[in-house]
Amino acid sequence: MSLATDNSAFSPAAAESAYLAGPREFFSLLKPRVMSLVILTALAGILIAPHGVHPVVGFAALTAIAIGAGASGALNMWWDADIDARMARTRLRAVPSGLIAPREALGFGLTLSFLSVMSLALIANMLAAALLAFTIFYYVVIYTIWLKRLTPQNIVIGGAAGALPPIVGCAAASGSVSLDSIWLFAIIFMWTPPHFWALALVKARDYERVGVPMMPNVKGADRTRLEILVYSLLLAPLGLVPWFTGVGGWLYGVAALGLGLGFCVHAVRVYLVRDGLDANKRAMALFGFSIFYLFSLFGLLVIEHGFGLLARWGL
């Protein structure tokens, strides 16, 4: 879809109202809830890096990574404004509701992208900056512009962008990419499909209406439930890898075991309950639990490393 088509969905009056937008509206373009997850996972990457980093440098690098994530969100909202306006879940976002003009969202996102990458290069190193630039490019161009409207595997392939922050954080702290950060990448990558497809089961009509080929409206709900179950069964043992490699301590290990089992239980329920309101409730329960799962695992890594618990316990 061309840029002209995207912008034609907005009236001059709506575009004019964009000039009244304040900091709150522009902040919403950054997708703050997604940004909070990026901050947490990038912080985990910084803390597990083979070499320590000065707290001021680490904080500045984390800020640059967060801004880069926000820039990706702003560019995503610019490109998807046409479909966001027709989906119940997204129609009140700043661009489709007319609070911010598409060209302003584009300029805002591009400016933040440049500033975040250049800042990380100056604060940390070129490897971290290059990885952040690639993350932004992957999310905006590969996922948002290309894959999202092309294939039901959009979430699977595009999920790599959301999984990169631990690697970027590790590179910012140490100037290299460790195997441990790659394992964290793998956990997020495997977590993404069951997380998004659980929501897609409930919002399938919305996606179908705007022509986005999500798994439920292309392969069917039953196939989606099976894929959710398969990915969940693969995710549970993968979540234990940081414990086995020594990156996570016993707190992490116990939590990963219990949360992994809980994730699988939710996935089994989604697979078995297929009709009526109960099916939607099961899917939304898995969606909510998946957020708790990832925040808990990475939060515990941050606690164990940030407070020196691993060293204190001799682990």
Secondary structure, 3 states (H helix, E strand, C coil): CCHHHHHCCCCHHHHHHHHHCCHHHHHHCCCHHHHHHHHHHHHHHHHCCCCCCCHHHHHHHHHHHHHHHHHHHHHHHHHCHHHHCCCCCCCCCCCCCCCCCHHHHHHHHHHHHHHHHHHHHHHCCHHHHHHHHHHHHHHHHHHHHHHCCCCCCHHHHHHHHHHCHHHHHHHHHHCCCCHHHHHHHHHHHHHHHHHHHHHHHHCHHHHHHHCCCCHHHHHCHHHHHHHHHHHHHHHHHHCCHHHHHCCCCHHHHHHHHHHHHHHHHHHHHHHHCCCHHHHHHHHHHHHHHHHHHHHHHHHHHHHHHHCCHHHHCCC
